[in-house]
Amino acid sequence: MKEILYIVIPCYNEEEVLPISAPLFLEELNLLISEDLVSDKSRILFINDGSRDKTWDIIEELSRKDEHYEGICLSRNRGHQNALVAGLTEACDKCDITISIDCDGQDDIKVMKDMVLEYNNGCQIVYGVRNKRDTDSVFKRATARIYYKLLRVMGAEVVYDHADYRLVSAEVLEAFSDFKEVNLFLRGLFPLVGFKSTSVYYDRHERLSGKSHYPLTRMLSLAFEGITSLSTTPLKFITGFGIIIALFSFIMIVYTFIDYFMGNTIRGWASTNTIILFLSGVQLISLGIIGEYIGKIYLETKHRPRYIISKKTYEEDEDL
């Protein structure tokens, strides 16, 4: 029996690119079906993440034209990671495998076949990894390399140059459902789930249309989310740095007393202010990092839902 595949695609204000990319996804799915790699019951599942444009209208129209298109609409914008989890959770009980991908056409759709073949060879997770980052700016390439290395130094297990283009089996999704945290960084969580995995490589393209919805501020936010969600090293760093500062302060106290008893009592205001400002800066940064972790604990203890689905383009099967 052929496997049922769900292609899970988060969408936020994608009215420009969706009419272009949706037929490409359907073409690739039909190719996989024609080659007997997946079942005809396979679907393309769009998740409308509280878009303010006509994205949901387009999804509804696509679903009316072809049964292979399905869509769910979140009650409000919840962010890319939560929208992706909503789609994966919705698809989990209906399929054998899922492939998550963005709708902008930058990730090579043709690699889906390689992913399915790797799954047939026994891999439960298949990561889509970029061959190179030629489409990125010099700044983005440099910061990405630094960021991935920083994550590894802090003990987070991530796949270098992998975003959220991946195949995941229903068995892995079932295990992933035990991860209840609200603060999500999926590219760091799936390696924690375990199971046999591999990677396929592809060249990333330019967007088919429209503008990126991930400006520098949102990328920085996601990067910081990844660090604080996967590692407590920053807290350990604060402790270590605090010990160093304390030792330095102790040495300065001893030096001050020695200088005092030697009669050298004149002190410059510059050195005093420098020490005060330095210690104040360290304290504020440390409090900020601690505050981030406390804020995450606060959100986790509320147990609020990651998302709320307001609409669907299909009827629920009572037998599921």
C-alpha positions as CSV (number, residue, x, y, z in Angstrom):
1,M,0.0,0.0,0.0
2,K,1.4,3.4,-1.0
3,E,2.1,6.0,1.6
4,I,-0.2,9.0,2.1
5,L,1.8,12.2,1.9
6,Y,0.7,15.6,3.2
7,I,2.7,18.7,2.0
8,V,2.3,21.2,4.8
9,I,2.7,24.8,3.7
10,P,2.4,27.8,6.1
11,C,1.2,31.0,4.5
12,Y,1.2,34.6,5.7
13,N,0.1,37.4,3.3
14,E,1.1,35.4,0.2
15,E,-1.6,36.5,-2.3
16,E,1.1,37.4,-4.8
17,V,3.1,34.1,-4.8
18,L,0.4,31.5,-3.9
19,P,-1.3,31.5,-7.4
20,I,2.1,30.8,-8.9
21,S,3.5,28.3,-6.4
22,A,0.4,26.3,-5.7
23,P,0.2,24.7,-9.2
24,L,3.9,23.8,-8.9
25,F,3.2,21.9,-5.7
26,L,0.3,20.1,-7.3
27,E,2.4,19.2,-10.4
28,E,5.0,17.7,-8.1
29,L,2.5,15.8,-6.1
30,N,0.8,14.4,-9.2
31,L,4.3,13.3,-10.4
32,L,4.9,11.4,-7.2
33,I,1.5,9.8,-7.5
34,S,2.0,8.8,-11.1
35,E,5.3,7.2,-10.2
36,D,3.6,5.2,-7.5
37,L,5.7,6.7,-4.8
38,V,2.7,8.1,-2.8
39,S,-1.0,7.5,-2.7
40,D,-3.6,9.5,-4.6
41,K,-5.1,10.3,-1.2
42,S,-2.1,12.6,-0.6
43,R,-2.9,16.2,-0.1
44,I,-1.4,19.7,-0.1
45,L,-2.3,21.4,3.2
46,F,-2.1,25.2,3.3
47,I,-2.1,26.9,6.8
48,N,-3.3,30.5,6.7
49,D,-1.5,32.2,9.5
50,G,-3.9,35.1,10.1
51,S,-3.1,36.8,6.7
52,R,-4.5,40.3,6.2
53,D,-4.7,40.0,2.4
54,K,-6.6,37.5,0.1
55,T,-4.5,34.5,1.0
56,W,-7.4,32.5,2.6
57,D,-9.7,33.4,-0.3
58,I,-7.1,31.9,-2.7
59,I,-6.8,28.8,-0.6
60,E,-10.5,28.3,-0.5
61,E,-10.7,28.7,-4.3
62,L,-7.9,26.2,-4.9
63,S,-9.6,23.6,-2.7
64,R,-12.8,24.0,-4.7
65,K,-10.9,23.4,-8.0
66,D,-9.0,20.3,-6.9
67,E,-9.5,17.9,-4.1
68,H,-5.7,17.6,-3.5
69,Y,-5.7,21.1,-2.1
70,E,-6.8,21.6,1.5
71,G,-6.5,24.5,3.9
72,I,-6.9,25.5,7.5
73,C,-7.2,29.1,8.8
74,L,-5.8,30.1,12.2
75,S,-7.9,32.6,14.2
76,R,-5.0,35.1,14.3
77,N,-1.4,35.3,13.3
78,R,0.6,32.9,15.5
79,G,4.0,33.0,13.7
80,H,5.6,30.7,11.3
81,Q,6.6,28.0,13.8
82,N,3.2,27.7,15.4
83,A,1.5,27.7,12.0
84,L,3.7,24.9,10.9
85,V,2.9,22.9,14.0
86,A,-0.8,23.4,13.4
87,G,-0.4,21.9,9.9
88,L,1.7,19.0,11.1
89,T,-0.7,18.2,13.9
90,E,-3.7,18.4,11.6
91,A,-2.1,16.1,9.1
92,C,-0.6,13.6,11.6
93,D,-3.7,11.3,11.9
94,K,-4.4,11.4,8.1
95,C,-1.1,10.5,6.6
96,D,2.0,8.4,6.7
97,I,4.5,11.2,5.9
98,T,4.6,15.0,5.8
99,I,6.9,17.4,4.0
100,S,6.9,20.9,5.3
101,I,8.0,23.7,2.9
102,D,7.5,27.4,2.5
103,C,5.1,28.6,-0.2
104,D,7.5,31.2,-1.8
105,G,9.2,28.7,-4.2
106,Q,12.7,29.3,-2.9
107,D,13.1,25.7,-1.7
108,D,13.5,23.2,-4.6
109,I,10.3,21.3,-5.0
110,K,11.9,18.6,-7.0
111,V,13.9,17.4,-4.0
112,M,10.6,16.0,-2.6
113,K,11.1,12.9,-4.6
114,D,14.5,12.3,-3.1
115,M,13.0,12.8,0.4
116,V,10.3,10.1,-0.3
117,L,13.0,7.7,-1.6
118,E,15.1,8.2,1.5
119,Y,12.0,7.5,3.6
120,N,11.4,4.3,1.6
121,N,15.0,3.4,2.5
122,G,14.2,3.6,6.2
123,C,14.7,7.2,7.2
124,Q,12.0,8.7,9.4
125,I,13.3,12.3,9.1
126,V,14.9,13.8,6.0
127,Y,16.3,17.3,6.2
128,G,16.4,19.6,3.2
129,V,19.8,21.3,3.3
130,R,21.1,24.1,1.1
131,N,24.1,23.4,-1.1
132,K,25.1,27.0,-0.9
133,R,23.7,30.4,0.1
134,D,24.3,32.4,-3.1
135,T,20.9,34.0,-3.0
136,D,21.6,35.5,0.4
137,S,23.4,38.8,1.1
138,V,27.0,38.7,2.3
139,F,25.8,39.9,5.7
140,K,23.1,37.1,6.0
141,R,25.6,34.4,4.9
142,A,28.1,35.5,7.5
143,T,25.6,35.9,10.3
144,A,24.1,32.5,9.5
145,R,27.4,30.7,9.7
146,I,28.2,32.4,13.1
147,Y,24.7,31.6,14.4
148,Y,24.8,27.9,13.5
149,K,28.3,27.6,15.1
150,L,27.1,29.5,18.2
151,L,24.2,27.0,18.6
152,R,26.5,24.1,18.4
153,V,28.9,25.6,20.9
154,M,26.0,26.0,23.3
155,G,25.1,22.4,22.9
156,A,22.1,22.7,20.6
157,E,21.8,19.9,18.0
158,V,21.0,21.5,14.7
159,V,21.6,20.6,11.0
160,Y,23.8,23.2,9.4
161,D,22.0,25.3,6.7
162,H,18.7,23.5,7.3
163,A,15.5,25.6,7.8
164,D,12.1,24.0,7.9
165,Y,12.1,22.0,4.6
166,R,11.9,18.5,5.9
167,L,10.2,15.1,5.6
168,V,8.8,13.7,8.8
169,S,7.0,10.4,9.3
170,A,3.7,10.1,11.2
171,E,5.6,8.0,13.8
172,V,8.0,10.9,14.5
173,L,5.1,13.4,14.7
174,E,3.4,11.1,17.2
175,A,6.6,11.3,19.4
176,F,6.9,15.0,18.7
177,S,3.4,15.6,20.2
178,D,4.9,14.9,23.6
179,F,6.9,18.2,23.3
180,K,4.5,20.6,24.9
181,E,6.5,23.8,25.0
182,V,5.0,27.0,23.6
183,N,8.3,28.6,22.6
184,L,9.1,26.7,19.4
185,F,12.3,26.3,17.4
186,L,11.5,23.3,15.2
187,R,14.8,22.9,13.5
188,G,16.3,22.3,16.9
189,L,13.5,20.2,18.3
190,F,13.2,17.5,15.6
191,P,16.8,16.3,16.1
192,L,15.9,15.9,19.8
193,V,13.1,13.5,18.9
194,G,15.6,11.0,17.5
195,F,14.8,8.3,14.9
196,K,16.9,7.5,11.8
197,S,17.5,10.6,9.8
198,T,19.5,11.8,6.7
199,S,19.8,14.9,4.5
200,V,19.2,15.8,0.9
201,Y,20.8,18.8,-0.7
202,Y,19.4,21.4,-3.0
203,D,20.1,24.9,-4.5
204,R,17.9,27.6,-3.0
205,H,16.2,30.0,-5.5
206,E,14.9,33.5,-5.4
207,R,11.2,34.1,-4.4
208,L,8.8,33.5,-7.2
209,S,7.0,36.7,-6.4
210,G,6.3,39.2,-3.6
211,K,8.6,40.2,-0.7
212,S,10.0,38.2,2.1
213,H,8.0,38.3,5.3
214,Y,11.2,37.6,7.4
215,P,13.0,40.9,7.8
216,L,16.1,41.3,9.9
217,T,14.1,41.9,13.1
218,R,12.1,38.7,12.8
219,M,15.2,36.7,11.9
220,L,17.0,38.0,15.0
221,S,13.9,37.1,17.1
222,L,13.9,33.6,15.7
223,A,17.6,33.3,16.3
224,F,17.3,34.3,19.9
225,E,14.4,32.0,20.3
226,G,16.5,29.1,19.1
227,I,19.3,29.9,21.6
228,T,17.1,30.4,24.6
229,S,14.7,27.5,23.8
230,L,17.5,24.9,23.3
231,S,20.2,25.9,25.6
232,T,20.8,27.2,29.2
233,T,24.4,28.1,28.3
234,P,23.8,31.9,28.5
235,L,22.8,31.5,32.1
236,K,26.0,29.5,32.8
237,F,27.9,32.2,31.0
238,I,26.5,34.8,33.3
239,T,27.6,32.8,36.3
240,G,31.1,32.3,35.0
241,F,31.4,36.0,33.9
242,G,30.1,37.1,37.3
243,I,32.8,35.1,39.0
244,I,35.4,36.7,36.8
245,I,34.1,40.2,37.5
246,A,33.9,39.4,41.3
247,L,37.6,38.3,41.2
248,F,38.5,41.4,39.3
249,S,36.6,43.6,41.8
250,F,38.3,41.9,44.7
251,I,41.7,42.6,43.1
252,M,40.7,46.3,42.7
253,I,39.7,46.5,46.3
254,V,43.1,45.1,47.5
255,Y,44.8,47.5,45.1
256,T,42.8,50.5,46.4
257,F,43.7,49.7,50.0
258,I,47.4,49.3,49.2
259,D,47.3,52.6,47.2
260,Y,45.6,54.3,50.2
261,F,48.1,53.2,52.8
262,M,50.9,54.2,50.4
263,G,49.6,57.8,50.4
264,N,48.4,57.8,46.8
265,T,44.9,59.0,47.6
266,I,44.2,61.1,44.5
267,R,42.0,59.3,42.0
268,G,40.8,60.2,38.6
269,W,37.0,60.4,38.0
270,A,37.5,58.7,34.6
271,S,38.7,55.4,36.0
272,T,35.9,55.4,38.6
273,N,33.2,56.1,36.1
274,T,34.5,53.5,33.7
275,I,34.4,50.8,36.3
276,I,30.9,51.8,37.4
277,L,29.5,52.0,33.9
278,F,31.1,48.6,33.0
279,L,29.7,46.8,36.0
280,S,26.3,48.5,35.4
281,G,26.3,47.3,31.8
282,V,27.2,43.8,32.8
283,Q,24.4,43.7,35.4
284,L,21.7,45.0,33.0
285,I,22.7,42.6,30.2
286,S,22.7,39.7,32.7
287,L,19.3,40.7,34.1
288,G,18.0,40.9,30.5
289,I,19.1,37.4,29.7
290,I,17.7,36.1,33.0
291,G,14.5,38.0,32.2
292,E,14.1,36.2,28.9
293,Y,14.2,32.8,30.5
294,I,11.8,33.9,33.3
295,G,9.5,35.2,30.6
296,K,9.6,31.8,28.8
297,I,8.8,30.0,32.1
298,Y,5.9,32.4,32.6
299,L,4.4,31.6,29.2
300,E,5.0,27.9,29.5
301,T,3.2,27.7,32.9
302,K,0.0,29.2,31.4
303,H,-0.4,26.3,29.1
304,R,-2.1,28.4,26.4
305,P,-2.8,26.8,23.1
306,R,-0.2,27.2,20.4
307,Y,-2.9,28.0,17.9
308,I,-6.7,28.0,17.3
309,I,-8.2,26.9,14.0
310,S,-11.1,29.0,12.9
311,K,-11.9,27.5,9.5
312,K,-11.2,24.5,7.3
313,T,-11.8,23.9,3.6
314,Y,-12.9,20.3,4.3
315,E,-15.2,18.3,6.5
316,E,-13.9,16.3,9.4
317,D,-14.1,12.5,8.9
318,E,-16.1,11.2,11.9
319,D,-14.3,7.8,11.7
320,L,-10.9,9.4,12.3
